[in-house]
């Protein structure tokens, strides 16, 4: 085989390799023909015109982009560091290439600025307690901005809020004070309910003196069961009332 044939075969292989592209199921090819957008092709085999077409490969899978920690000053002037994660995917491959120079870099910058802007409008208590609402707000704002680039933001999640040491101590003291307040309220409520029950019991016992005496005898039985050597207990005067009445009664005549 002559050298010329070898060169021709080699050039043919190079041209063939530059002509055929194979794309996976989740990939799309944005074709530029002499600098003009020629369309989006794929998946499967894509045929290109050598030296005329240029292909840009774009993945349509969901991208999880980590947003680096951002220094944020909340509405109540507390300095915190917050990082997040953004989940998005390319919906229109041609827009993602034509409308923005680098959609990954642009998404990262937009997420960082939006994170600082939104968290600067909320107080620290809201940031810690209403995280779901803040995540939804971030997702809505970023998605509206990136819609023009053919990108859909499906989820934004705040990962970690780094508080200063002084603020951590203040929050711990606040939580401890709240627990003490709840304990005192529960104890006071129990005392109030107990006093109500005692009042109802006293009202029922006062309606019939015999029930009070029976309760007194029951108490004596419970005290005697403790096996004490000495017992001191009050005796209600009602027990001696029959004897006192007899003593105070009229004496028989002639005595």
C-alpha positions as MATLAB code, in Angstrom:
seq = 'XXXXXXXXXXXXXXXXXXXXXXXXXXXXXXXXXXXXXXXXXXXXXXXXXXXXXXXXXXXXXXXXXXXXXXXXXXXXXXXXXXXXXXXXXXXXXXXXXXXXXXXXXXXXXXXXXXXXXXXXXXXXXXXXXXXXXXXXXXXXXXXXXXXXXXXXXXXXXXXXXXXXXXXXXXXXXXXXXXXXXXXXXXXXXXXXXXXXXXXXXXXXXXXXXXXXXXXXXXXXXXXXXXXXXXXXXXXXXXXXXXXXXXXXXXXXXXX';
ca = [
       0.000    0.000    0.000;
       1.462    3.285   -1.086;
       1.961    6.247    1.194;
      -0.678    8.225   -0.663;
      -3.357    5.652    0.072;
      -2.382    5.595    3.703;
      -2.646    9.365    3.909;
      -6.018    9.332    2.181;
      -7.354    6.659    4.535;
      -6.042    8.555    7.544;
      -7.671   11.789    6.383;
     -10.898    9.915    5.710;
     -10.928    8.511    9.247;
     -10.373   11.983   10.697;
     -13.234   13.385    8.635;
     -15.476   10.477    9.619;
     -14.639   10.918   13.283;
     -15.453   14.629   13.090;
     -18.695   13.903   11.269;
     -20.348   11.323   13.538;
     -21.252   11.970   17.167;
     -23.088    9.631   19.533;
     -25.161   11.202   22.299;
     -26.526    9.471   25.387;
     -30.216    9.559   26.326;
     -29.760   12.506   28.695;
     -27.620   14.557   26.279;
     -28.527   17.023   23.555;
     -26.369   18.593   20.834;
     -26.695   22.295   20.027;
     -25.541   22.647   16.410;
     -24.008   25.835   15.040;
     -23.575   25.989   11.243;
     -21.147   28.674   10.141;
     -21.815   30.441   13.425;
     -25.599   30.377   13.185;
     -27.832   28.236   15.373;
     -28.941   25.236   13.289;
     -31.014   23.469   15.945;
     -30.860   20.872   18.701;
     -30.301   17.183   17.946;
     -30.033   13.949   19.885;
     -29.965   11.529   21.508;
     -28.362    8.862   19.340;
     -26.238    9.412   16.234;
     -25.711   12.988   15.070;
     -24.208   13.704   11.641;
     -22.168   16.895   11.314;
     -20.851   18.629    8.215;
     -17.073   18.678    8.575;
     -15.488   22.123    8.999;
     -18.959   23.711    8.833;
     -20.867   22.505   11.879;
     -19.831   22.920   15.488;
     -21.542   20.965   18.244;
     -21.985   21.878   21.918;
     -22.941   18.970   24.170;
     -25.482   19.769   26.931;
     -26.636   17.448   29.736;
     -30.321   17.450   30.697;
     -29.828   15.705   34.050;
     -30.573   17.427   37.355;
     -27.554   19.300   38.685;
     -26.976   19.678   42.433;
     -24.933   22.861   42.834;
     -23.448   23.721   46.210;
     -23.659   27.397   47.142;
     -20.577   28.335   49.210;
     -21.075   29.935   52.662;
     -22.245   33.526   52.413;
     -21.805   36.255   55.043;
     -25.322   37.536   55.696;
     -26.547   40.293   58.009;
     -30.148   39.590   58.978;
     -32.862   42.195   59.428;
     -32.175   42.357   63.183;
     -28.439   42.986   62.542;
     -27.097   39.516   63.339;
     -24.120   38.369   61.267;
     -24.360   34.719   60.186;
     -22.843   32.421   57.574;
     -25.290   30.472   55.448;
     -24.713   27.908   52.707;
     -27.265   26.206   50.485;
     -27.736   23.774   47.618;
     -29.610   24.412   44.359;
     -31.184   21.662   42.247;
     -31.830   22.577   38.605;
     -31.873   21.115   35.120;
     -31.638   22.396   31.548;
     -35.014   22.376   29.802;
     -34.052   24.188   26.578;
     -30.497   23.350   25.522;
     -30.338   26.044   22.836;
     -31.257   28.845   25.264;
     -28.785   27.591   27.868;
     -25.981   27.971   25.305;
     -27.100   31.038   23.353;
     -28.637   33.254   26.052;
     -25.821   32.995   28.634;
     -22.097   32.472   28.285;
     -21.676   29.858   31.051;
     -24.958   28.815   32.619;
     -23.285   26.875   35.454;
     -21.240   29.888   36.558;
     -24.215   32.202   36.081;
     -26.428   29.946   38.194;
     -23.876   29.869   41.002;
     -23.521   33.663   41.062;
     -27.263   34.231   40.909;
     -27.854   31.795   43.782;
     -25.245   33.527   45.960;
     -26.597   37.037   45.410;
     -30.213   35.927   45.874;
     -29.324   34.107   49.086;
     -27.740   37.230   50.578;
     -30.581   39.460   49.395;
     -33.447   37.324   50.714;
     -31.871   36.425   54.058;
     -31.035   40.074   54.654;
     -34.779   40.797   54.730;
     -35.680   38.305   57.478;
     -34.898   38.178   61.186;
     -32.803   35.475   62.802;
     -35.810   33.797   64.446;
     -37.512   33.560   61.051;
     -34.367   32.122   59.480;
     -34.230   29.371   62.096;
     -37.962   28.634   62.400;
     -39.383   29.307   58.918;
     -36.774   27.618   56.757;
     -39.297   25.919   54.472;
     -40.936   29.232   53.557;
     -37.542   30.827   52.909;
     -36.473   27.884   50.721;
     -39.641   28.243   48.663;
     -39.054   31.992   48.283;
     -35.466   31.441   47.130;
     -36.551   28.794   44.640;
     -39.232   31.050   43.178;
     -36.910   34.045   42.717;
     -34.032   32.060   41.191;
     -36.380   30.114   38.913;
     -37.919   33.325   37.547;
     -34.481   34.729   36.711;
     -33.209   31.547   35.090;
     -36.331   30.839   33.060;
     -35.002   33.051   30.271;
     -31.950   30.767   30.058;
     -34.034   27.632   29.535;
     -33.232   26.348   33.033;
     -35.746   25.094   35.605;
     -34.905   25.361   39.315;
     -36.731   22.578   41.137;
     -35.479   23.035   44.694;
     -33.368   25.310   46.893;
     -32.396   24.142   50.376;
     -30.530   26.020   53.110;
     -28.003   23.522   54.435;
     -26.398   25.153   57.454;
     -26.641   28.376   59.446;
     -23.417   29.185   61.312;
     -24.147   31.462   64.290;
     -21.594   33.431   66.327;
     -20.662   31.936   69.699;
     -22.296   34.812   71.579;
     -25.555   34.293   69.722;
     -25.473   30.545   70.405;
     -25.169   31.248   74.126;
     -28.013   33.771   73.997;
     -30.272   31.291   72.183;
     -29.407   28.577   74.728;
     -30.320   30.917   77.614;
     -33.545   31.863   75.874;
     -34.470   28.204   75.396;
     -33.685   27.448   79.055;
     -35.831   30.363   80.221;
     -38.674   29.175   77.995;
     -38.475   25.660   79.472;
     -38.557   27.083   83.022;
     -41.554   29.234   82.133;
     -43.442   26.242   80.773;
     -42.599   24.188   83.861;
     -43.922   26.917   86.167;
     -47.095   27.296   84.115;
     -47.698   23.532   84.197;
     -47.072   23.429   87.971;
     -49.417   26.365   88.586;
     -52.080   24.775   86.413;
     -51.775   21.547   88.389;
     -52.133   23.407   91.689;
     -55.202   25.196   90.361;
     -56.851   21.957   89.256;
     -56.012   20.296   92.581;
     -57.547   23.197   94.517;
     -60.697   22.932   92.418;
     -61.004   19.218   93.178;
     -60.432   19.839   96.917;
     -63.087   22.523   96.901;
     -65.566   20.172   95.224;
     -64.736   17.405   97.707;
     -65.155   19.756  100.681;
     -68.500   20.915   99.311;
     -69.756   17.327   99.011;
     -68.536   16.382  102.510;
     -70.113   19.461  104.096;
     -73.553   18.460  102.823;
     -73.634   15.362  105.061;
     -71.752   15.278  108.411;
     -71.718   11.473  108.409;
     -69.509   11.410  105.314;
     -67.007   13.620  107.117;
     -66.903   11.211  110.056;
     -66.460    8.242  107.726;
     -63.587   10.029  106.025;
     -62.034   10.700  109.430;
     -62.283    7.039  110.396;
     -60.747    6.024  107.051;
     -57.834    8.368  107.715;
     -57.299    6.803  111.138;
     -57.203    3.359  109.538;
     -54.572    4.505  107.027;
     -52.429    6.095  109.772;
     -52.677    3.007  111.996;
     -51.425    0.786  109.186;
     -48.016    2.490  109.325;
     -47.208    0.614  112.611;
     -46.216    3.724  114.562;
     -45.747    3.428  118.337;
     -47.331    6.799  119.045;
     -50.219    8.409  117.213;
     -51.419   11.957  117.719;
     -54.562   12.945  115.909;
     -57.295   15.501  116.404;
     -60.763   14.344  117.382;
     -63.593   16.358  115.913;
     -65.940   17.779  118.514;
     -68.871   16.370  116.559;
     -68.079   12.910  117.924;
     -68.701   14.096  121.508;
     -71.756   16.146  120.749;
     -74.242   13.397  121.797;
     -72.493   13.028  125.164;
     -72.325   16.748  125.731;
     -76.013   17.106  124.946;
     -76.875   14.410  127.502;
     -74.757   16.061  130.169;
     -76.345   19.415  129.503;
     -79.839   17.943  129.478;
     -82.338   18.569  132.348;
     -81.588   16.722  135.575;
     -84.270   14.444  136.994;
     -86.447   15.910  139.758;
     -85.555   15.177  143.358;
     -81.870   14.811  142.644;
];
